[in-house]
Amino acid sequence: MHFIYPAFLLGLLALAIPYIIHLFHFRRYQKVYFSNVQFLKNIQQQQSSKKNLKKLLILIARMLALFFLVLAFARPYIPSKQDTHLGKQHIVSIFVDNSYSMLTINREGTLLDEARTRAKEIAQAYNLNDRFQLLTQDFEGRHQRLLNRDEFNDEVDKIKISPQSRKLQQIINRQQSLLGQQSNAVNNIYILSDFQKNLFTDHPIKADSATGISLIRLKATSLPNVAVDSAWLLSAVHRPAESEKMVVRLHNYADEKAEKIPLKLLINGAQKAIGSFTIDKRAVQNDTLSFSGLQAGWQHGEITLEDNPVSFDNQFYFSFKVQQQMPVLLVDGGTPNKYLQAVFNTDPFFNPQAVHYGNVDYAGLATYPLVVLADVKSISTGLSQQLKSYVSNGGTLVVFPADGADLTSYQSLLQPIGAAYPEKETDQKSKVSGVNLQSQVFKNTFEQLPQNPDLPTISKYYQLSQPANAFGETLMELPGKKTFFGDYSAKRGKIYVSAVPLQDDYSNLAHHALFVPLMFRIALLSGHDAPLSYTIGQDESVEIQPIQTSDKEILKLNKEQLSIIPDVRQQEGGTQLYLSDQVHEPGNYELKKQDSTIAVLAFNNNRSESDLTYVDDAELKAQMGGKGNTILENSGPSLKDVVVNANRGAELWKLCIILSLLSLAAEILLIRFYQSEKQVFSVPIS
């Protein structure tokens, strides 16, 4: 047995006080004379022994009461197997999981309510001079400091549900970053969570072996849940009054089939589509919703499903822009290409602008979703560099080589970004042998293609290279599987390369029926493919189209009464908005520049919280790699005793108080009810 405050054992010297009182507690007796002295002596001996026994028992009871009281102040305990470093200050970091899964109901309310209570109980298990850190999913700066017990309890009461969802390794790293700054102190980490599977990675947790880690499981009830994981539109460019198709991905996280889940699609508050879906257990299902009748401008979208009792993921927000016109930049070698002009002038939706290759406004390239390079004999180094940057930032480039082109300049443009480039000119006559109907360009373009279609004929062409690192496909090919018109991906953008110029002495492509749908589909699939939505807690920065601002012009994100000022940084090809952790509520936010709406950005909750599956004890221990303690929720009303026993051992001060009170009660009973036996003797009277 050990003592926390052994100095109080000096109080055992006080045991001498009742003993001294007992020794000097003499009582005078009244003398009574009897004729038979021998008989009187026997009575005195009998009563004296009984009274002495009573006084001795009272003395023992008093000394035991004082003895156990002194022990209680000295705080005796039976030490645990762990080295607790008693006498040193403890620095305790407590993480309270406040993610959406903590809204699950149990006997004490929500799991978050229970976590608040348990965090306070842990703090009560430590001494007043110990210090505490509170950490939540928000990773707020104000939680990177040490608090006393009262300050800690106040901060615990302020914890609210957060859209953030961190990994356990991130949480422990954050806790150790503060604890590592404390010297000459004992560090302890506590993590209160329901321990969803999404909290862990495929690798065991790495932690400092000198820091004790305790995991407190908050037992949750498994609930069925269906959520909208994601959604996307099939068209990259959206035109007014055009029919749109949206693919919605539904995920059933339950172990039972979800039947007839109602789903609604709202655009700008108006219902555009409705459906009811049945999803197998643990299955993912894609469904397509069709709608039309949109006007030009930014669209506020929302997908809503009815799924109770888990409701934090029942809404999925998205936004996109319907363009009144689409600008197209036509870069030529001196004379605008008449075929390209004719194609894009047939539809008022397109706004073609022809410019000489030496007069291209490099700063304005990012405003064009599509750039077509045609009839340029030699591509300058500056233009080549700007076009590569344009494609890398999400632009779409179509290249038609010129007659007598400088092939070296084309190679310097196309080869570094993984696209085919013209190697040499071939005078061999040929004909397009096939069209890739599975490509995005030609898919669903033709209702029915004849078995022997009339495909473009070629008089001469440039033989295109076959780059080993190219990521793309052939849209039209020549005999021998040679590329006639290729599609290549380069980082975020697209490049289309033709083997022939748009001239009659090379081919009849410009006059062929395929040319118009080819260019239209490329245009409609082009542009900066901005995400429909962003995830709170994951996307801390957002890239949008370039916005020119001054020092007096501030960009703001507005949603009803909420206003956020992001950090704005200009970069090549766009504007970067750094949101940090300012977005906490899902929904559609309008990006305002003074009174004008620049863009609409949609934010959704992290769907990793939707899977209400929890790890068991074996998995939890395996993830911890044998380090620290796994403390399961105790069956009693308080966690304080469990923490004390785990850190210090079994404390005996309460037992000492009880024994002291029992000793006092025994003293009272002895004084009140223990009576010496009285004997009555008869003496005959003569």
C-alpha positions in Angstrom: 0.0 0.0 0.0 1.2 3.5 -0.9 0.2 7.0 0.1 -0.4 10.0 -2.1 0.2 12.5 0.8 2.4 10.6 3.3 3.1 13.8 5.3 -0.4 13.5 6.8 0.8 10.3 8.5 2.4 12.5 11.1 -1.1 13.0 12.4 -0.9 9.5 13.8 0.9 11.1 16.7 -2.5 12.4 17.8 -3.3 8.8 18.8 -1.5 9.5 22.0 -4.1 12.1 23.1 -7.0 9.6 23.8 -4.5 7.2 25.4 -3.2 9.9 27.8 -6.7 10.9 28.6 -7.5 7.3 29.4 -4.5 6.9 31.7 -5.3 10.0 33.8 -9.1 9.5 33.8 -9.4 8.5 37.5 -12.8 8.4 39.2 -13.3 8.7 43.0 -15.5 6.2 44.6 -17.8 6.7 47.7 -16.9 4.4 50.6 -19.7 2.3 52.1 -19.1 0.4 55.3 -20.4 -3.1 55.6 -20.1 -5.6 58.5 -18.7 -8.3 56.1 -15.5 -6.8 54.5 -14.8 -10.0 52.7 -18.1 -9.8 50.8 -17.5 -6.1 49.9 -14.1 -6.9 48.5 -15.6 -9.4 46.1 -18.1 -6.8 44.8 -15.4 -4.2 44.1 -13.3 -6.7 42.2 -16.2 -7.8 40.0 -17.4 -4.2 39.1 -13.9 -2.9 38.5 -13.0 -5.5 35.9 -16.2 -4.8 33.9 -15.7 -1.0 34.0 -12.1 -1.3 32.9 -13.1 -3.5 29.9 -15.7 -0.9 28.9 -13.2 1.9 29.0 -10.6 -0.1 27.1 -13.2 -0.8 24.3 -14.1 2.9 24.1 -10.4 3.8 23.9 -9.8 1.3 21.1 -12.9 2.7 19.2 -11.6 6.3 19.6 -8.1 5.5 18.5 -9.4 3.5 15.5 -11.6 6.4 14.4 -8.7 8.9 14.6 -6.3 6.4 12.9 -8.6 5.8 9.9 -9.3 9.6 9.7 -5.5 10.3 9.4 -5.2 7.6 6.8 -8.0 9.1 4.8 -6.1 12.4 4.6 -2.9 10.6 3.5 -4.9 9.0 0.6 -3.7 5.3 0.7 -3.9 3.3 -2.5 -2.9 -0.1 -3.9 -0.7 0.8 -6.9 -1.6 -0.3 -10.4 0.9 -2.0 -12.7 1.5 1.3 -14.6 4.1 3.8 -13.4 2.0 6.8 -12.5 4.8 9.2 -11.5 3.0 10.5 -8.5 4.0 13.9 -7.3 4.5 15.3 -10.8 2.1 17.5 -12.6 -0.1 15.8 -15.2 -0.9 17.3 -18.6 -4.1 15.8 -19.9 -5.3 16.1 -23.5 -8.9 15.1 -23.9 -10.5 14.7 -27.4 -14.3 14.9 -27.6 -15.6 13.6 -30.9 -18.3 16.1 -32.1 -18.8 14.8 -35.6 -22.3 14.2 -37.0 -22.4 10.6 -36.0 -22.4 11.8 -32.3 -26.0 12.9 -32.8 -27.0 9.3 -32.4 -29.4 8.8 -29.4 -28.7 6.6 -26.4 -30.0 6.4 -22.9 -28.3 9.6 -21.8 -29.5 11.7 -24.8 -27.1 12.1 -27.7 -23.6 10.6 -27.7 -22.3 14.2 -27.6 -24.1 14.9 -24.4 -22.6 11.7 -22.9 -19.1 12.7 -24.2 -19.4 16.1 -22.4 -20.3 14.4 -19.2 -17.5 11.9 -19.4 -14.9 14.5 -20.3 -15.7 16.4 -17.0 -15.5 13.1 -15.1 -12.0 12.5 -16.4 -11.0 16.0 -15.3 -12.4 15.3 -11.8 -10.1 12.3 -11.6 -7.0 14.6 -11.5 -5.7 17.1 -9.0 -6.3 20.8 -9.0 -2.8 21.7 -10.1 -3.0 19.4 -13.2 -3.7 21.1 -16.6 -6.0 20.1 -19.4 -6.3 20.5 -23.2 -9.6 20.2 -24.9 -9.6 19.1 -28.5 -12.5 18.6 -31.0 -12.9 17.8 -34.6 -12.7 21.6 -35.4 -9.0 21.8 -34.4 -9.6 25.4 -33.3 -6.6 27.6 -32.3 -8.1 28.3 -28.9 -7.9 24.6 -28.1 -4.1 24.7 -28.4 -3.6 25.9 -24.8 -3.7 24.4 -21.4 -6.6 25.1 -19.0 -7.3 24.5 -15.3 -10.3 22.3 -14.4 -12.9 25.1 -14.2 -11.8 26.6 -17.5 -11.9 23.1 -19.1 -15.4 22.4 -17.9 -16.6 25.7 -19.3 -15.0 24.9 -22.7 -16.6 21.5 -22.7 -20.1 23.0 -22.3 -19.5 25.1 -25.5 -18.9 22.0 -27.7 -21.3 21.8 -30.7 -21.7 19.4 -33.6 -19.1 20.0 -36.3 -19.1 19.0 -40.0 -15.4 18.1 -39.7 -14.3 14.4 -39.8 -10.7 13.7 -38.9 -8.7 10.5 -38.8 -7.5 9.1 -35.5 -3.9 9.5 -36.5 -4.4 13.2 -37.2 -6.1 13.6 -33.8 -3.3 11.9 -31.8 -0.7 13.9 -33.8 -2.5 17.1 -32.8 -2.6 16.2 -29.2 1.1 15.2 -29.1 2.1 18.4 -30.7 1.0 20.3 -27.6 2.1 17.7 -25.1 5.5 17.5 -26.6 6.1 21.1 -25.6 5.6 20.3 -21.9 8.7 19.2 -20.0 8.9 17.6 -16.5 5.2 16.6 -16.7 3.3 13.3 -17.1 1.3 13.3 -20.4 -2.0 11.5 -20.8 -4.3 11.3 -23.8 -8.0 10.5 -23.7 -10.2 10.0 -26.8 -14.0 9.9 -26.4 -15.7 8.7 -29.5 -18.1 6.2 -31.0 -15.1 4.9 -33.1 -16.6 4.7 -36.5 -14.6 2.7 -39.0 -14.0 5.9 -41.0 -11.9 7.1 -38.1 -9.2 4.7 -39.0 -6.9 4.1 -41.9 -5.3 0.9 -43.2 -2.2 1.5 -41.0 -1.8 1.1 -37.2 -1.7 4.2 -35.1 1.8 5.6 -34.5 2.1 7.3 -31.1 4.8 8.2 -28.6 5.2 5.2 -26.3 5.9 7.6 -23.3 2.4 9.0 -23.6 -0.5 7.0 -22.2 -3.4 6.8 -24.6 -6.9 5.8 -23.3 -9.8 5.2 -25.6 -13.3 5.6 -24.1 -16.0 4.1 -26.3 -19.4 5.7 -26.3 -21.8 2.9 -27.2 -24.1 3.9 -30.1 -27.0 2.1 -31.6 -26.6 0.9 -35.2 -29.1 2.8 -37.4 -30.0 2.3 -41.1 -29.0 5.2 -43.3 -29.2 6.1 -47.0 -27.4 9.1 -48.4 -26.6 10.9 -51.6 -22.9 10.4 -52.1 -22.4 12.6 -55.1 -24.0 13.9 -58.3 -22.8 15.1 -61.7 -24.2 16.5 -64.9 -23.6 14.8 -68.2 -23.0 18.1 -70.1 -20.0 20.3 -69.4 -21.6 23.3 -71.0 -25.2 24.3 -70.1 -27.5 26.2 -72.5 -30.7 28.0 -71.7 -33.9 25.9 -72.1 -31.8 22.8 -73.0 -32.6 19.4 -71.5 -30.2 18.4 -68.8 -29.4 15.0 -67.3 -28.0 14.6 -63.8 -26.6 11.3 -62.4 -27.3 10.8 -58.7 -25.3 8.3 -56.7 -27.2 6.8 -53.7 -25.5 4.7 -51.1 -27.3 2.4 -48.7 -25.1 2.0 -45.6 -27.4 -0.4 -43.8 -27.4 -4.2 -43.6 -31.0 -4.3 -44.8 -32.7 -3.3 -48.1 -34.0 0.3 -48.4 -37.3 0.4 -50.2 -39.1 3.3 -51.9 -36.8 6.1 -50.8 -38.4 9.3 -52.1 -36.1 11.7 -53.8 -36.6 15.3 -55.0 -34.5 17.6 -57.2 -34.9 21.3 -56.7 -33.4 24.1 -58.9 -33.6 27.6 -57.5 -36.3 26.4 -55.1 -38.5 24.9 -57.8 -39.1 21.2 -58.1 -37.6 19.8 -61.3 -37.7 16.1 -60.8 -39.0 13.5 -58.4 -38.4 9.8 -57.9 -38.6 6.8 -55.6 -35.7 4.3 -55.4 -35.0 0.9 -53.8 -31.4 0.0 -52.9 -30.0 -3.3 -51.8 -28.2 -3.6 -48.5 -24.7 -2.1 -48.5 -25.1 -1.2 -52.2 -24.3 1.8 -54.3 -26.8 2.8 -57.1 -26.7 5.4 -59.8 -29.9 7.0 -61.1 -30.4 9.6 -63.8 -32.8 12.6 -63.4 -33.8 14.7 -66.4 -34.9 18.3 -66.2 -35.1 21.4 -68.5 -36.4 24.9 -68.7 -33.4 26.7 -67.1 -32.6 30.3 -67.7 -29.2 31.8 -68.1 -27.3 32.5 -64.9 -26.1 30.6 -61.8 -28.4 27.7 -60.6 -28.9 26.8 -56.9 -29.5 23.0 -56.8 -30.6 20.7 -54.0 -31.3 17.0 -53.9 -33.4 16.0 -51.0 -34.4 12.5 -49.8 -36.5 11.4 -46.8 -34.5 9.0 -44.6 -35.0 8.9 -40.8 -33.7 8.9 -38.1 -30.3 9.9 -39.6 -30.9 13.2 -41.3 -27.7 15.2 -41.5 -26.9 13.8 -44.9 -30.4 14.0 -46.4 -29.6 17.1 -48.5 -27.0 17.4 -51.2 -26.3 20.9 -52.6 -24.8 21.8 -55.9 -24.5 24.7 -58.3 -23.7 25.4 -61.9 -23.9 28.1 -64.4 -26.1 28.2 -67.5 -24.3 30.4 -70.1 -26.1 32.8 -72.4 -23.3 32.5 -74.8 -20.1 30.5 -75.1 -16.9 32.4 -76.3 -14.6 30.5 -78.6 -11.1 31.8 -79.5 -10.0 31.0 -83.1 -6.3 31.6 -83.4 -5.2 31.8 -87.1 -2.0 32.4 -89.1 -3.2 35.7 -90.6 -6.5 34.9 -92.3 -9.5 33.6 -90.3 -10.4 30.1 -91.2 -13.7 30.2 -93.1 -14.8 26.7 -92.2 -14.4 27.3 -88.5 -16.2 30.6 -88.8 -19.0 29.0 -90.6 -19.4 26.2 -88.0 -19.6 28.4 -84.9 -21.7 31.1 -86.6 -24.5 28.6 -87.3 -25.6 28.6 -83.7 -26.1 31.9 -81.8 -25.0 30.2 -78.6 -21.4 30.3 -79.7 -19.5 33.6 -79.9 -16.4 33.0 -82.0 -13.6 35.5 -81.9 -10.8 35.3 -84.5 -7.3 36.6 -83.6 -3.9 36.5 -85.3 -1.5 34.2 -83.4 0.8 37.2 -82.7 -2.0 39.2 -81.1 -3.3 36.7 -78.6 -4.1 38.2 -75.2 -2.4 35.8 -72.9 -4.0 37.2 -69.7 -7.5 36.6 -71.2 -6.9 33.0 -72.4 -8.5 31.5 -69.2 -11.9 33.2 -70.1 -12.3 31.0 -73.2 -13.5 27.4 -72.6 -12.3 26.5 -76.1 -9.3 27.6 -78.2 -8.9 26.4 -81.8 -5.4 26.7 -83.3 -5.6 26.5 -87.1 -3.3 27.5 -90.1 -0.4 28.6 -87.8 2.8 27.7 -89.6 5.1 28.3 -86.6 4.1 28.4 -83.0 6.3 30.9 -81.0 7.8 29.9 -77.8 5.7 32.4 -75.8 2.4 31.2 -77.3 3.4 27.6 -76.8 4.1 28.2 -73.1 0.9 30.0 -72.6 -1.2 27.3 -74.4 0.4 24.6 -72.3 -0.5 26.5 -69.1 -4.0 27.1 -70.4 -4.5 23.3 -71.0 -3.0 22.4 -67.6 -5.5 24.8 -65.9 -8.5 23.1 -67.5 -8.8 24.6 -70.9 -9.6 22.7 -74.2 -7.3 23.1 -77.2 -8.0 21.9 -80.8 -5.0 21.9 -83.1 -5.3 21.9 -86.9 -1.7 22.0 -88.4 -1.0 24.4 -91.2 0.2 23.6 -94.7 4.0 23.7 -94.6 4.0 23.8 -90.8 7.1 24.0 -88.7 6.9 20.6 -87.2 9.5 21.3 -84.5 7.4 24.1 -83.0 4.3 21.8 -82.9 6.4 19.1 -81.2 7.6 21.6 -78.6 3.9 22.4 -77.8 2.3 18.9 -77.9 5.0 16.5 -76.7 5.6 17.9 -73.2 1.9 17.5 -72.3 1.5 14.0 -73.6 -0.3 14.6 -76.9 0.5 13.3 -80.4 2.3 15.7 -82.7 2.8 15.7 -86.5 6.0 14.0 -87.4 6.1 14.1 -91.2 3.9 14.8 -94.1 2.6 11.9 -96.2 1.2 12.2 -99.7 -0.5 8.8 -99.6 -4.2 9.0 -100.3 -6.4 7.3 -97.8 -9.8 7.3 -96.1 -10.9 7.3 -92.5 -11.5 3.7 -91.6 -13.4 4.0 -88.4 -15.1 6.3 -85.9 -14.9 5.7 -82.1 -18.6 5.8 -81.2 -17.8 5.0 -77.5 -15.9 8.2 -77.0 -17.6 11.2 -75.3 -17.5 13.2 -78.5 -19.5 10.8 -80.6 -21.4 8.9 -77.9 -25.2 9.4 -78.4 -24.5 11.7 -81.4 -25.9 9.4 -84.0 -29.2 7.6 -83.7 -28.0 4.9 -86.1 -24.8 4.7 -88.1 -24.9 2.7 -91.4 -22.7 -0.3 -91.8 -20.7 1.3 -94.6 -20.8 5.0 -93.8 -19.3 7.7 -96.0 -16.3 8.8 -94.1 -13.8 11.6 -94.9 -11.3 11.0 -97.7 -7.7 12.1 -97.5 -5.3 13.3 -100.2 -2.4 13.8 -97.9 -1.9 14.2 -94.2 0.6 14.5 -91.4 1.6 11.3 -89.7 1.0 11.7 -86.0 3.3 10.3 -83.3 2.2 7.6 -80.9 3.5 9.0 -77.5 4.1 6.3 -74.9 3.0 8.5 -72.0 -0.2 9.7 -73.8 -3.5 9.3 -71.9 -6.2 9.5 -74.6 -8.1 7.8 -77.4 -8.5 7.9 -81.1 -11.7 9.5 -82.4 -11.1 8.8 -86.1 -8.5 6.4 -87.4 -6.8 5.6 -90.7 -6.0 2.1 -92.0 -3.3 0.4 -89.9 -4.8 1.9 -86.7 -3.1 5.2 -87.4 -4.6 8.3 -85.7 -6.5 10.7 -87.8 -8.1 12.7 -85.1 -7.0 12.2 -81.5 -8.3 13.1 -78.0 -5.7 13.5 -75.2 -5.9 14.5 -71.5 -3.3 16.8 -70.1 -3.7 17.4 -66.3 -7.0 19.1 -66.0 -7.5 20.0 -69.7 -8.0 18.4 -73.1 -6.2 18.5 -76.4 -7.6 17.4 -79.8 -5.1 17.0 -82.6 -6.0 16.6 -86.3 -3.7 15.0 -88.9 -4.8 17.4 -91.6 -5.2 21.1 -92.0 -8.7 22.5 -92.8 -7.8 22.8 -96.5 -9.4 21.1 -99.5 -6.1 19.8 -100.9 -5.6 17.7 -97.8 -9.0 16.2 -97.1 -12.7 16.8 -97.4 -13.1 16.9 -93.5 -14.2 20.6 -93.5 -17.1 19.7 -95.9 -18.0 16.4 -94.4 -21.2 15.9 -92.4 -19.1 14.7 -89.4 -17.3 18.1 -89.1 -20.1 20.1 -87.6 -21.1 17.6 -84.8 -17.4 17.0 -84.2 -16.7 20.6 -83.4 -20.0 21.2 -81.6 -19.5 18.2 -79.3 -15.9 19.3 -78.5 -17.2 22.8 -77.7 -20.0 21.5 -75.4 -17.6 19.1 -73.6 -15.0 21.8 -73.2 -14.4 24.4 -70.6 -13.2 24.7 -67.0 -14.9 21.7 -65.4 -15.8 23.4 -62.1 -17.0 21.0 -59.4 -20.7 21.0 -58.7 -20.0 21.1 -54.9 -17.3 21.0 -52.3 -16.9 19.1 -49.1 -16.8 20.9 -45.7 -13.5 20.1 -44.0 -11.8 18.7 -47.1 -11.8 21.5 -49.6 -10.1 24.3 -47.8 -9.4 26.2 -51.0 -11.5 26.8 -54.1 -10.3 27.7 -57.6 -12.6 29.9 -59.7 -12.4 31.8 -62.9 -10.0 34.8 -62.8 -11.4 37.8 -61.0 -9.8 41.2 -61.0 -10.1 42.9 -57.6 -8.6 46.0 -56.1 -7.6 46.7 -52.5 -11.0 48.3 -51.8 -13.0 45.5 -53.4 -13.6 42.6 -51.0 -15.0 39.2 -52.1 -17.6 37.8 -49.7 -19.4 34.4 -49.5 -23.0 35.0 -48.4 -25.7 32.6 -47.3 -28.7 34.1 -45.8 -27.5 36.0 -42.7 -24.0 34.4 -42.8 -21.1 36.3 -44.5 -17.6 34.9 -44.9 -14.5 36.8 -46.2 -12.1 34.3 -47.8 -8.4 34.9 -48.4 -8.1 35.7 -52.1 -4.9 34.9 -54.1 -4.4 35.4 -57.8 -2.6 32.7 -59.7 -2.0 31.8 -63.3 -5.2 30.8 -64.9 -7.5 31.5 -62.0 -8.3 32.9 -58.6 -7.8 30.9 -55.5 -10.1 31.3 -52.5 -8.8 30.0 -49.2 -11.7 29.3 -46.8 -9.7 27.7 -43.9 -12.4 26.5 -41.5 -14.9 29.3 -42.0 -17.6 27.2 -43.7 -19.5 25.2 -41.1 -23.0 24.9 -42.6 -23.9 23.1 -45.8 -25.7 25.0 -48.5 -25.3 27.2 -51.5 -23.1 30.3 -51.0 -23.1 33.3 -53.3 -19.6 34.8 -54.0 -20.2 38.6 -54.1 -18.1 41.4 -55.5 -19.8 44.4 -54.2 -23.4 43.9 -55.3 -22.8 41.5 -58.2 -22.7 37.7 -58.0 -19.5 36.3 -59.3 -20.2 32.6 -58.6 -22.3 30.3 -56.5 -20.4 27.7 -54.5 -22.1 24.6 -52.9 -20.8 22.9 -49.8 -21.9 19.6 -48.4 -21.2 17.6 -45.2 -18.6 14.9 -45.3 -20.3 11.7 -46.4 -17.7 9.6 -44.5 -19.9 10.2 -41.4 -22.9 8.5 -43.1 -21.6 5.0 -42.6 -22.6 4.3 -39.0 -20.4 1.2 -38.7 -18.2 0.8 -35.6 -15.0 -1.1 -34.9 -15.1 -3.8 -32.2 -12.7 -4.2 -29.3 -10.3 -6.5 -31.2 -10.0 -4.1 -34.2 -9.6 -1.2 -31.8 -6.6 -2.9 -30.0 -5.1 -3.9 -33.3 -5.3 -0.3 -34.6 -3.5 0.9 -31.5 -0.7 -1.5 -32.1 -0.5 -2.5 -28.4 0.1 1.0 -27.2 -1.9 2.7 -24.5 -5.1 1.5 -22.8 -8.4 0.7 -24.3 -11.0 1.8 -21.7 -14.4 0.5 -22.4 -17.4 2.3 -21.0 -17.9 1.3 -17.4 -21.3 0.1 -16.2 -21.4 2.5 -13.2 -22.7 6.0 -13.3 -19.2 7.7 -13.3 -16.0 7.3 -15.2 -13.9 9.1 -12.6 -13.2 5.9 -10.5 -12.3 4.0 -13.6 -9.7 6.6 -14.6 -8.3 6.9 -11.1 -7.9 3.1 -10.8 -6.3 2.9 -14.3 -3.8 5.7 -13.5 -3.1 5.4 -9.8 -4.6 2.1 -8.6 -7.3 1.3 -6.1 -7.7 4.2 -3.7 -8.7 3.4 -0.2 -9.5 6.8 1.3 -13.2 6.2 1.0 -12.9 2.9 2.9 -10.9 4.8 5.6 -13.7 7.3 6.0 -16.2 4.5 6.3 -14.1 2.7 8.9 -13.6 5.9 10.9 -17.3 6.5 11.0 -18.0 2.9 12.0 -15.5 3.3 14.9 -17.2 6.5 16.1 -20.5 4.7 15.9 -19.1 1.8 18.0 -17.9 4.3 20.6 -21.3 5.8 20.8 -23.0 2.4 21.2 -20.5 1.4 23.9 -21.1 4.5 25.9 -24.9 4.3 25.6 -25.7 0.7 25.9 -22.7 -1.1 27.5 -23.7 -1.3 31.2 -21.8 -3.0 34.0 -23.7 -6.0 35.5 -25.2 -5.2 38.9 -25.4 -7.9 41.6 -27.8 -7.7 44.6 -26.9 -9.5 47.8 -29.1 -10.1 50.9 -27.7 -9.9 54.4 -29.9 -11.3 57.2 -30.9 -8.8 59.9 -30.8 -9.9 63.4 
